Amino acid sequence: MSTVTTTYKVIGMTCGHCEKAVKEEVSGLTGVTGVQADAGTGTVTVTGSAEPDDAAIGAAVDEAGYELVGRT
């Protein structure tokens, strides 16, 4: 099975707690197999079994308290 990796720009992450909050929300989405959040670069990299649903990723990031700008 192939994997798809997509990186998104996120506004508002400033620390490890921010990274953890985003990772927890995005990890709960169907099809997501890995999440790496980096407050330093303001990015979230999502790995999954299929092309991610950008709207669902955005909603999860919003739920964590941050703003998804789009794909990098």
C-alpha positions as CSV (number, residue, x, y, z in Angstrom):
1,M,0.0,0.0,0.0
2,S,1.4,3.4,-0.9
3,T,1.4,6.4,1.4
4,V,0.8,10.1,0.6
5,T,2.6,12.8,2.5
6,T,1.3,16.4,2.5
7,T,2.6,19.4,4.3
8,Y,0.4,22.3,5.4
9,K,1.2,25.8,6.7
10,V,-0.4,26.6,10.0
11,I,-0.6,30.0,11.8
12,G,-0.4,30.3,15.6
13,M,1.8,27.3,16.7
14,T,4.5,28.6,19.0
15,C,5.6,25.8,21.3
16,G,5.6,22.0,22.0
17,H,2.1,22.2,23.5
18,C,0.8,23.7,20.3
19,E,2.4,20.9,18.3
20,K,0.9,18.3,20.6
21,A,-2.6,19.8,20.3
22,V,-2.5,19.8,16.5
23,K,-1.0,16.3,16.3
24,E,-3.8,14.9,18.6
25,E,-6.6,16.5,16.5
26,V,-5.2,15.6,13.1
27,S,-4.2,12.1,14.2
28,G,-7.9,11.3,14.9
29,L,-8.9,11.7,11.2
30,T,-9.7,8.7,9.1
31,G,-6.9,7.5,6.9
32,V,-4.2,9.5,8.8
33,T,-1.2,7.3,9.7
34,G,1.2,9.9,10.9
35,V,1.4,13.6,11.9
36,Q,4.5,15.8,12.4
37,A,3.9,19.3,13.7
38,D,6.7,21.9,13.8
39,A,6.1,25.2,15.6
40,G,9.5,26.5,14.4
41,T,8.5,26.3,10.7
42,G,4.7,26.6,11.2
43,T,4.1,23.4,9.3
44,V,2.1,20.2,9.8
45,T,3.1,17.2,7.8
46,V,0.4,14.6,7.4
47,T,1.0,11.0,6.2
48,G,-1.9,8.8,5.2
49,S,-3.1,5.9,3.0
50,A,-4.8,8.3,0.6
51,E,-4.9,11.9,-0.5
52,P,-5.9,13.9,2.6
53,D,-9.2,15.8,2.8
54,D,-8.0,19.4,3.1
55,A,-11.3,20.6,4.7
56,A,-11.0,17.9,7.4
57,I,-7.4,18.7,8.1
58,G,-8.4,22.4,8.3
59,A,-11.3,21.6,10.7
60,A,-9.0,19.5,12.9
61,V,-6.3,22.3,13.1
62,D,-9.1,24.8,13.8
63,E,-10.4,22.6,16.6
64,A,-6.9,22.6,18.1
65,G,-7.0,26.4,18.1
66,Y,-4.9,27.3,15.1
67,E,-5.4,28.3,11.5
68,L,-4.5,26.2,8.5
69,V,-3.4,28.5,5.6
70,G,-3.0,25.8,2.9
71,R,-0.5,23.4,1.5
72,T,3.1,24.3,1.3
